[in-house]
Amino acid sequence: MARAYGPWLRSLVAVGIIASLVWWHSTDTLLAALGTINGAAVLAALGIGFMTTVSSALRWRLVARRLGLRLPVTAAVADYYRALFLNAVLPAGVLGDVHRAVSHGRDAGDVARAVRAVVLERLAGLIVIIAAGAAVLLAQPALLAAMAPGLAPGLAVLGGGVLVAALAVVLARGRWGRAFASATADARLVLLARGTWPGVALTSVLGLAGYIALFAVAARVAGADASLTKLVPIIVLALLSMGLPVNVGGWGPREATTALAFGAAGLGAEQGLAVAVVYGVLTLVASLPGAVVLIVRAVVPALPAQDREQLPERLDESPEKVPALTGGGQ
């Protein structure tokens, strides 16, 4: 039951958040925000989106190669664009990443390892955002104090989820225990390896810089004239809230957090909602090349998996041919 209805319940929560914000601030705020988007903002979104997508794709490639999976740069960028577009238009916000992992795994002949590569790649990016968020909260204690009443319910739910997950891990036996041990070993191998972690950290920081830049563009487009030193802490908190598993294509907690943070900083909650709406639209615009990839991949057959070069199982193991799955195209 939880597996079947969980994604829909999370999406319903996100829709409820958005509906509450619209009811509180009226639709005029949303329509006015949408009306501020112009051609220059669209071009900026496409340019910044290209930088962040390439950075993230290179991070994915580093992780995949460390796990022994071949992933050409062009394929990584194209597949990442496609995943971003699917994440933006489908519920839950992660279905594009699931498709990216399974598709790569079929091509490489090892779906399980490809899934771990995507999970670790996303985890690396999340760690950098969490670190940035922690730094912001330490540097801006007044902002956190002002936002605390509004954040308390969300933090309580998140804390409860973490405790439940930790308890499940402690009580896990058999297959789940082995899976957790394997995931932990992979995380140590990839994220802490001397030859990999600098590149993973650098690409993650570049990606975060791109997200912040696009949010700053959205703020200016929406009419927010606050200085960047005042906007960046709010932006980082909004990006951190996007990691909550209750969103529809990224919408939901981001808008609530941005409105709350703008209000706490004295910039106006309505202005914060407008900025978040513009950012959401520009994020969708930045992912549009993924729609082109999706169409092209549907028309042009992918290279068969058996024709692709295979790497060793891990970079620290001897070469071993990994059998390709039958029909392992895109």
VENMOKA-V31747 format. One record per run of one state. SS is the DSSP state (H for helix, E for strand, C for the rest). FROM is the first residue (numbers start at 0). TO is the last residue. If there is no record, write none. Layout:
BEGIN
ss: (SS;SS)
from: (FROM;FROM)
to: (TO;TO)
END
This chain:
BEGIN
ss: (C;H;C;H;C;H;C;H;C;E;C;H;C;H;C;H;C;H;C;H;C;H;C;E;C;E;H;C;H;C;H;C;H;C)
from: (0;1;25;26;35;38;66;72;89;90;91;94;108;110;139;140;171;174;191;196;221;227;241;246;248;250;252;264;268;286;288;299;304;307)
to: (0;24;25;34;37;65;71;88;89;90;93;107;109;138;139;170;173;190;195;220;226;240;245;247;249;251;263;267;285;287;298;303;306;329)
END
